[in-house]
Amino acid sequence: MVSDPDLLDAVLRLAAAAGCELERAVDATAARRQWAGAPVVLLDAAGAQQCARHGLPRRGRVVVAVRGEPPPAVWQQAVAIGAEHVVSLPEAEPWLVAALSEATEEPRGRGPVVGVVGGRGGAGASVLAAAVAVAAVRAGRRALLVDCDPLGGGLDLVLGAEDLDGLRWPGVGVAGGRVPADALHAALPAPPVAGRGGGELALLSCDRAAGGPGAAAVAAVIDAGRRAGETVVCDLPRHGTDAAAAALGATDLVVLVVPADVRSCAAAARVVAVLAEHGAVPRLVVRGPAPGGVDAAEVARALELPLLATMRPEPGLARALERGEAPGRARGPLAGAARAVLAELTLVTGGGS
């Protein structure tokens, strides 16, 4: 219920950015019909005054918006109708977009977030991250696979999705704030998953011609997936970046992939130290073969990490990846490790989505 023309234009613009459809009430009588059921009620100063005068009942999520600093009378009217917020535009535009975006989303619970990182280059972290997302889809979940490593060559190549339409990081115009979850999911490539169990996979990949995402963008995308109840899987770089730190700050579980050899253990020790700087204690997945006879228990002892899974070599995996086939066939060592990661994720989140 906004009658100020300039403020109305701003509100309509912000609603469009949030993917939110507004129902406009021209007076308090019209507002009363939708007052109780609307997810959010947005009023200007005149609307707040009318609603207070007509004695509309108090309810949650009432916002009074004004241009510039709110005068004392606006605060009085806001108190009279029980408004939760009084916001000044344009300063509060990001907050209002977030509030309107949240109002459009169906409550789906809080989605879990897992980060996968390699103990050294070529450890297979990207392949395992993709396999975890595929396993989530086969289990009937919605999954969002987020590429946080700009030097990894692009996760779309791992999934054979380089030719699929949809946005990559350079095309995602997100600088922070709240992102409409369903709109994001719909705009991303959706690689097919063989034997899918009713879930959906969305992929946000880096590309080969641009830098990686910023920290605020990574945080906003992960938050969108989490709000949508999706299982969010992040492929993390080994080197510390602001974007990696933002992802680590959002994860419920971090998994470190280490090949079973002495040099990989030495390299992984430094990665463990970097993760510890961000408060992360990863679970360990040890990948064979072990050319020197180093077993998974020895790797776990050397790195002082809990062992989550041991992954034997998977015949034909390299060939399948070259052909653009999604990793993690229904049976095999990689799929087994991916299921172990999902089981641990469910455990640490108390049975999240």
N, C-alpha and C positions, 0 to 999 in steps of 0.2 A: 504494500500500500504506500506508494510513493507518488507524490504529485509535483514535486520540484522537477522541472524539465531537464535541467543539466544533471541533476542527481539520478534521474530515471535513465538517462542515456548511459551514464557510467555503470549503473547497476545492470542494465541489459547487456552491456559489453562484457562485464565480469561474469555474468551468468553464462554467456555464450562460451567464454574461455573455460568455464568449469563444466561445460556439457550439461547444464542445469536448465530445465524448462520452468519458467515462472508463470504463476497464475496471478494476474493483477486484480486487485480489489479497488474499486473506485471510491468506496466509502466504508464506514464502520459496519453498516448493515450487510454489505456484501462480504466484508471480512469475517463477520460472525459465522457465516455458513461454512467457512473452511478453517476457522480459527483453531479448533481442537485437533484436526487431522493433518494439517500441513507439517512436513518435517521441520521447516524453518519459517518463521514469520519475520519479514523485513519491512521496517517502517522508516519514513522520514519524520522530521519534527512535527509536521502537520498531522501525519497519520498517527503518531504516538499520542498527540493531543486529543484527536477524535476518539481513539480507542479507549483512552482513560475516561473521557467524558461520557461515553456510552457504557462504561462499566464492563468491558470484556474481561472474562475471568483470567486469572494468572495462569501461565503455562510456561514450559521450558522452551529454550531456543528461540527467544524473541530478540531481535537485533534492531537497534535504532541507528541509522546511518545519517550523517550530516556532512556537509562540505565545510572544511576548516575546523576550528576549535569549537566544541559544543558549548553553547551558552548555558547559564545556570538553569533556565527554564526547561531545556531539553533533559537535563539530569533529573529534574523534578518529575517530568512526564514519564521518563524511563522507570523511575522508582514506583510511580503510581500504577504502571501496568506490569511491573515485575520483569522488565527486560534484563536479560543476562549480560548484554554487551551494548555499549555505545561506542561507535567507531567513527573515525574521521577519515574522509576520503580527500585526496588520493593516498594518504599515508598508509591506510589500512587495506588497500586493494589486495595485496597478497593474502592477507588473513581472510578476507571475505571470499575470495576465490576458493580457498581451502574449505571454508565452511559450506559453501554451496556445493562444491564437489563432493564433500562427505555426505551431504543430504541426498545425493542422487544414487549413492552406492548401496546395494543390498548388503545387509550384515552377513558376512560369511565366516566370521571368526578370524583369529590371528594366524596368518600363515607362518610356517617355520622357515628359517634362513640358514643355509649351509654354505660355507666357503671351502673351496678346494685349492690347494697350492702345492707346487712341486718342490721337492727337496733340492733339486738341481734342474737345469735345462733339459728338456726331453724326458722328464720323469714319467710323463703320462697323466699329469693333473688335468689337462684340458679334456682328454679322452674320458677320464673318470667322471669329471663334472658333467659332461654330456650324457654319459651312461646313467648317472644318478637322475638327471632330469627325465630321461627316457623311461627309467624304471618307475618314477613317480607317475608318469602318464599311464603306463601299463597297469599301475595299481589303482587307476581311476581318478587320479588327482589332476588338478590344473597345475602346470609348472611354468615357471619363468626362469630361463637360463640367461644369465647376465655375464657378458664378457668384460672383465675389468683389466685385462692385460693388453695394452695397445701394441706390444711387441710380440704378441703370440701368433700373428698372422690371420686372426679372425676365426671365431668359433663357427661361423657359417660354413667354413671349409670342412671342419670336423664332422658336421652333420650333413654335408652335401647340399647345403642350402644357399650357396653363393648366387644362384640364379633366381631365387625366389623373390617376389615382390615384397616390399615392406621396408621399414626404416632401419637404418644402422645408427650407431652413436652420432655421427656427424649430422644426421638429419633430425635427431630428436631435440627439439628446441626447448630443453629443460635447463634452467639455471638454478633450480632449487624450488622450495615450496612444495605444494601438494599437487600431485599429478592425478587426473581422473584414471582410475585403474582400468576400467573396461575399455576406455578409449585407447589407452596405451597398448593393452593386449591386442586389440583389433588392428592396430597400426603396424604391428611387428610381423616378421615372417613366421610362419607356422609350419615347420618341417614335419613331414609325415612320419608317424611312428608305426612300424609294423607290429601287428598283434596288439594294438592299443586297447586299453580296457575302459574306454569312455572318457578319459582325461584329455586335456589339450596342452600342447607345448607351444610357448611363445619364446622367441629368441631375439635378444638384443646383443648384436655383435659389433666389435670394432671392425673397421675396414682396413684396406691396405694403403690408403692414401692420406690419412689424417691422423692427428694426435688422439690420445685417449680422452675419456670423459673427465670432467671435473668432479671434485668431491661432493659438491652440493647436488649435482645431477645424479650421481650414483646413489646417494642417500634418498633422493626423491623417488627414484625408480624402484629401489628395494622396498621403500615404504608403501608404494602403490601396490606392488605384488603382495606384500604382507597383509595390507588391508583387504585385498580381494580374496584372502584365504588361500593363495597359491603357495606351493612349495617353491621357494626362491633358491636357485643354485648359482653361486658366484664363482667364476674362474678367476682366481686371484694371481697377480704377479708376485714373483719372488722378491723383487726390489721394492723398497718402501716408497709409495707415492701417496699423495693426499687422497686420491680416489680409493686406493687399497685400504687406507686407514678408515675411511668412511664406511667401506663395506665391512671391515673387521668389526667396527663398532656396532653393526647391525646384526651380526651373525649369532645364531644360537649354538652353532657347532662349526669348528674348523677341522679339516682333514688334511693331513700332510702325506703326500705320496713320495716314497723313497725307494729307488731300486736297491736290490740286495747286493751292494758292493761297497768296499771301503771308501772309495772316493765320494760316492753319493752320500754316505753317512757324514763325511767331513763337511761337504757342502751344506747338507741339511742342518747341521748344528748351527750354522750362521743364520739360516732361515728361522729356526726355532727361537734364536735370540731376538730376531726382529719381531716375530710374533709376540714374544713375551713383553716387549716394549709397549704393545697395545693390549696387554692383559689377556692374550689368547693362549690357551694350553691345548694344542691340537691332539686329535686322535691320529694314530699312525696306520697307514696302509702300506705294506711292504710288497713291492712288485718284483717277481722273478723274471728271468732266471738268476741264479746265484753262481756266477762263474768261479768265484773263489771259495765257495762253500759257506758263505756267511748266511746264517738263517735269520728268520724274522725276529726271533726272541733276542738274538744278539744285537740287531739293529735297534730294537726297542730299549734294551739296556743301555746301549751307547748314547742314545738320545734322551733317555729318561722320560719316555712317553708311553702312554697306554696303547697297546696294540689292538687295533680294531679289526683288521682283516689282513690276510695274506693272499696275494693274487698271483696265481701261476701264469705262465705265458699262455696266451690265447691263440691257437692256430688260426691263421688266415686273417688276423685282425688288421695288420698293416695293409694287406691287399684290399680288404673291404673298405678301409678308410680312403685309399687311393681311388676306389670306384665311387666314392661319395655316399657310402652306406652308413647310416647312423650306428654308432658303436653300441654295444650292449645287447647282443642277441638274447633271446629269452633264457637260454641256458648257456653257461660257460663261466669262467673265472671272473670276467669283468662284470657280468650281470650279478654274480654272487656278491662281489665287493660292493656294487651299487646298492643292492638290497640291504647289506650290512650297514651302510651309511644311513639309509633311510630309517632302519630300525633304531639306530643310535639317535638319530634326530628326533624320532618320536619319543624315545626315552627321555632325552634331556629337556624336551619341551612339554613333558607331561601329557603326551598323546595329542599334539597339535595336528593340524590338517595333514 
